[in-house]
Structure formats: C-alpha cells, structure tokens
C-alpha cells in the first residue's frame, strides 16, 4: 500500500495522521478537506486538489441554537460533488474534533464559542511595548490551559523595547513552566525558533490582543505579504494587526500549520472540567491516597497530589496551572 505522502501529499501536510483516530474507515480521501477560512457560513476548504469554496447544504443546516456544531477554521470536513452552474461545493459532514480552543461567548448566557479546532499548541503573543500587561498575558495562557492545550509565550517587538529584560523577569510568577521566546521581526531566527516546537502535520494557533504583531509574524515566516497590517495611530508602536478573520496557513518545509486569529480585547475563559482534566490526569493519579476523599489538592492537609507534584519542577508547574484553573473556574 502506497504511503499517504505519495498518494495525498496535501492531506499529509494538513495533518491527516494527527487525526487518524477520528476518521471513519469509509472516509473518501478525495472528498476530504480542512477548513482554512470562514466567512459566516461560507468556507474556504483546502483539499488534495486545491482550495474550494464550500457551504453547508440544506440538509446539513445545524441547529442554530448549537453554534458549537458548525464547522470552524481547523475542522476537517467531507465534501459533496460540485454541481453544474454552482461555484460552491456542499459540505456534507464534519469530522469529530480532537481538540478545540474555546472562549465564553459574549452576552449574559454562559455559552461556548469555539474559535478554532484540532490544535496541538497555542502561541500566546504579547508585545513588549505599551501592550505588555501581566494580567492579560495570564488570562490568555489560562485560556489555552483551560482547553487542555499547551501554550508558548511569544514576546513581540523585542527589538524596540528598552526594558525587555525587566518585563521578562516580571513574568516568572505566572509562567508555570511556559516557554518564552522574545521575537524580533528583523531577525528570522527568533521567528523560526518557536516553530521547532511543532512537528510536521501539527497545528498551532496565534492568539493575543490587537496590535501585538501576529499577522506580521506570519508575513515574515511565510515570506510574503499574506496578512494585512497598518500603521498604529497611538503611542510608539510600529504596526497594528488588522485581521478580521481566522485563517489556517501551511508553514514552509512541511514544518506544520499555523492559524492566525483576530485580536481579542479580553480573554473570556471557557471552563469545561473534562476538557482540561485530560491534560492533568497523570498529575491526579495519587488522589486516591489523599487523606480526604473530597480533597481540593490545594491547602488541604495530607494531600498526596500536592506532595507528589512538588517533587519535580515539571509536575510543580503543572500543579500550579491546575490550581489556577480550579480557582478561576469558581470565580468566572
């Protein structure tokens, strides 16, 4: 049997092997694609034969009350046939997601909004200029952790920040093991270095507030003017992020995929205990030896989880992440 990289090289690049457990054995690879962009209920889907415009068919109109069922950028979808006199290919189904980045939807009701899906890593981007804010950075990191996803912090505009070292040191109490990369837009190595955390076929998303340079990073990495940028009108910043949509890009040299997202004014965190519990399940194995059956693994006496976690830096960092999530889940 020929290797998928030979028969369907684009699907291989898109991360087919990362999703192998989610596909049905009867999935037609020639009818399979990954959503690269969404405009309302219209989609751009990357397939083995190129990019196609797609839309939900009448029979696939999901319950409007369940917004989480609709395809989002990063989703794998199955496609129907392109009918005559119709420039849009029908989406006939969505493959189950293996991961998702969500936030709490705006409004009074406690509802989930899925931003992007099928991720392996989150790049949280913050500027080292006037954008730098410890509370905001912590919330974006927590947003990733609450979805069971690892995060890496990218600090943009390192070349124009006079007090970069002091700001990086101030981050230490909130990182809990998170890797940090200062980024200089004029030094390609500072951009490509963080991408080494991705394997071929794996996917990361860039998140952060407006003006931190997410699109400029993608422009530099891809070597083209892919995402629009514009001059900033306030303070001494050099470029404002103007992306109004989410878009998936294939990185050069089969080094993975990256999704750019619009700037967020604030990180509205969505807590789904089952979602982030999987990331910390190994940490909670000793819970059966805790003194109290309802131990919160925080300040309770004789907590086996806490005692075990504090034996190494890695597990200590994970335990602090978990404790932060537990505390925030109560107050949000």
Order of alpha helices (4+ residues) and beta strands (2+ residues): alpha-alpha-beta-beta-beta-beta-beta-beta-beta-beta-alpha-beta-alpha-alpha-beta-alpha-beta-alpha-beta-beta-beta-beta-alpha-alpha-alpha
